[in-house]
């Protein structure tokens, strides 16, 4: 297992967008292999160019996300937060953890917690997690998040899955 100091965390640049999205797809394959078949992953790989363009526009307009890279410069994790959307105002927090993905070789290394702290600090926040994603649920509970009873049935390529909202009220 990699040691805590075997990576560095920084704000992503435009040059990081493609490799970060490629890493995210690999992290999805690893984390969601029991939730989706190969067609799901192939579909999202085919969307890569559009996603790269969308993320590049976002960075150009001031958005940012955080990456973790190993000593060889390969991206091994990424995370980002966004202001809570109107539909989540009832949660009583103003920031959402929009994404947190690390490669499974780094599970248990402390990297996920480190990325979470960089993005959120100890602030109250919310996130959405797939129902049945027990590893992620345990991780988020360890960091103070609990279910608040809100769920959402997913559509599109995620159809048939349910997301559950978790909220951390006190950091």
HELIX and SHEET records of a PDB file:
HELIX    1   1 UNK A   14  UNK A   16  5                                   3    
HELIX    2   2 UNK A   17  UNK A   32  1                                  16    
HELIX    3   3 UNK A   38  UNK A   46  1                                   9    
HELIX    4   4 UNK A   48  UNK A   60  1                                  13    
HELIX    5   5 UNK A   86  UNK A   91  5                                   6    
HELIX    6   6 UNK A  104  UNK A  106  5                                   3    
HELIX    7   7 UNK A  111  UNK A  120  1                                  10    
HELIX    8   8 UNK A  134  UNK A  142  1                                   9    
HELIX    9   9 UNK A  156  UNK A  158  5                                   3    
SHEET    1   A 4 UNK A   7  UNK A  11  0                                        
SHEET    2   A 4 UNK A  66  UNK A  70 -1                                        
SHEET    3   A 4 UNK A  75  UNK A  83 -1                                        
SHEET    4   A 4 UNK A  95  UNK A 102 -1                                        
SHEET    1   B 3 UNK A 125  UNK A 130  0                                        
SHEET    2   B 3 UNK A 162  UNK A 168 -1                                        
SHEET    3   B 3 UNK A 146  UNK A 153 -1                                        
END                                                                             
